[in-house]
Structures are given as C-alpha cells and as structure tokens.
Amino acid sequence: MEKTIKDIAEKSHNAYKGKFWNRLTKEFQRWDEWKVWQKDFDSFCSRMWLDNEDENLTLPASENRMSKQEYINKYENWLVKQYENTRLQNNNNS
C-alpha cells in the first residue's frame, strides 16, 4: 500500500489538534494534560521505588536494591497499570 501525504495527515489528525501521544497510556493527551499526568506518575513511581527500597534494607535482600531509574525501567508497565488503577479508585471515591 502506498502512503500519500493525505493518508498520513488523516491518520495523524490528533497531532494537528494539539494532542501528543503518551506512549505509556497509549492515548493522545493535550500538552497540559500530559504534564499533569507525567508529574503525578513520576511522584507515584518515586513512592513505589521508596517502598521497594524499604523492603530491601536488610543484608540478605540488599542485592535486590536498584536505582530509581533501574526500578522504573524494569517495572514500567506494571507501574503504569498500578498508577491507572490508583487514579480510578481515587476518582470513584471522590
């Protein structure tokens, strides 16, 4: 199938509406929405990483310790699911 500029423009319509692809949520978001989402997600990841670090403070578990970035890289998909579930629960409770 040959792609024309028209085909590309029609499939990229969200970019022309000022929306950006969030690779983690797999959806388009406005820039201001993405910034809020990313800030909240970063905060969530920090809390989860700190919890993980607390669980691995003993000498036998110390081999499981990772930097924050290593933790996020390793568990990124799980973190996104957990974050989205937490957001849904918070929205349902408010």
C-alpha positions as a Python dict, from the first residue, in 0.01 Angstrom:
ca = {
    (1, 'M'): (0, 0, 0),
    (2, 'E'): (138, 337, -99),
    (3, 'K'): (118, 618, 155),
    (4, 'T'): (41, 968, 45),
    (5, 'I'): (69, 1288, 245),
    (6, 'K'): (-311, 1287, 269),
    (7, 'D'): (-308, 935, 421),
    (8, 'I'): (-50, 1038, 678),
    (9, 'A'): (-235, 1361, 765),
    (10, 'E'): (-565, 1177, 810),
    (11, 'K'): (-408, 920, 1040),
    (12, 'S'): (-217, 1186, 1234),
    (13, 'H'): (-520, 1406, 1295),
    (14, 'N'): (-462, 1425, 1671),
    (15, 'A'): (-123, 1587, 1626),
    (16, 'Y'): (-293, 1866, 1436),
    (17, 'K'): (-541, 1912, 1721),
    (18, 'G'): (-255, 1988, 1957),
    (19, 'K'): (-254, 1643, 2115),
    (20, 'F'): (50, 1434, 2191),
    (21, 'W'): (92, 1058, 2212),
    (22, 'N'): (154, 928, 2563),
    (23, 'R'): (343, 604, 2498),
    (24, 'L'): (266, 475, 2847),
    (25, 'T'): (-112, 519, 2841),
    (26, 'K'): (-129, 462, 2466),
    (27, 'E'): (-361, 757, 2413),
    (28, 'F'): (-346, 1115, 2292),
    (29, 'Q'): (-342, 1393, 2550),
    (30, 'R'): (-333, 1769, 2537),
    (31, 'W'): (5, 1910, 2645),
    (32, 'D'): (-129, 2042, 2976),
    (33, 'E'): (-296, 1706, 3048),
    (34, 'W'): (27, 1522, 2970),
    (35, 'K'): (232, 1746, 3201),
    (36, 'V'): (-8, 1684, 3492),
    (37, 'W'): (-18, 1309, 3418),
    (38, 'Q'): (362, 1286, 3397),
    (39, 'K'): (417, 1484, 3718),
    (40, 'D'): (170, 1263, 3909),
    (41, 'F'): (312, 946, 3757),
    (42, 'D'): (669, 1048, 3848),
    (43, 'S'): (557, 1110, 4205),
    (44, 'F'): (382, 771, 4214),
    (45, 'C'): (697, 598, 4082),
    (46, 'S'): (908, 768, 4348),
    (47, 'R'): (679, 643, 4624),
    (48, 'M'): (676, 291, 4483),
    (49, 'W'): (1055, 289, 4447),
    (50, 'L'): (1099, 409, 4805),
    (51, 'D'): (867, 132, 4925),
    (52, 'N'): (1076, -118, 4732),
    (53, 'E'): (1396, 23, 4884),
    (54, 'D'): (1247, -4, 5235),
    (55, 'E'): (1166, -371, 5173),
    (56, 'N'): (1524, -439, 5068),
    (57, 'L'): (1715, -278, 5354),
    (58, 'T'): (1821, -599, 5525),
    (59, 'L'): (2153, -755, 5434),
    (60, 'P'): (2007, -1068, 5267),
    (61, 'A'): (1777, -855, 5050),
    (62, 'S'): (2031, -585, 4971),
    (63, 'E'): (2117, -749, 4638),
    (64, 'N'): (1765, -657, 4518),
    (65, 'R'): (1823, -283, 4557),
    (66, 'M'): (1819, -69, 4244),
    (67, 'S'): (1846, 293, 4150),
    (68, 'K'): (1517, 471, 4094),
    (69, 'Q'): (1567, 470, 3716),
    (70, 'E'): (1654, 98, 3712),
    (71, 'Y'): (1336, 28, 3911),
    (72, 'I'): (1120, 233, 3674),
    (73, 'N'): (1278, 76, 3366),
    (74, 'K'): (1228, -275, 3499),
    (75, 'Y'): (870, -230, 3622),
    (76, 'E'): (740, 42, 3389),
    (77, 'N'): (440, -148, 3252),
    (78, 'W'): (338, -265, 3599),
    (79, 'L'): (381, 86, 3739),
    (80, 'V'): (155, 233, 3471),
    (81, 'K'): (-117, -23, 3547),
    (82, 'Q'): (-89, 35, 3921),
    (83, 'Y'): (-97, 412, 3874),
    (84, 'E'): (-403, 398, 3649),
    (85, 'N'): (-582, 168, 3897),
    (86, 'T'): (-499, 408, 4180),
    (87, 'R'): (-633, 702, 3979),
    (88, 'L'): (-955, 513, 3903),
    (89, 'Q'): (-1004, 427, 4270),
    (90, 'N'): (-941, 787, 4374),
    (91, 'N'): (-1189, 915, 4114),
    (92, 'N'): (-1453, 666, 4229),
    (93, 'N'): (-1406, 770, 4592),
    (94, 'S'): (-1442, 1141, 4523),
}
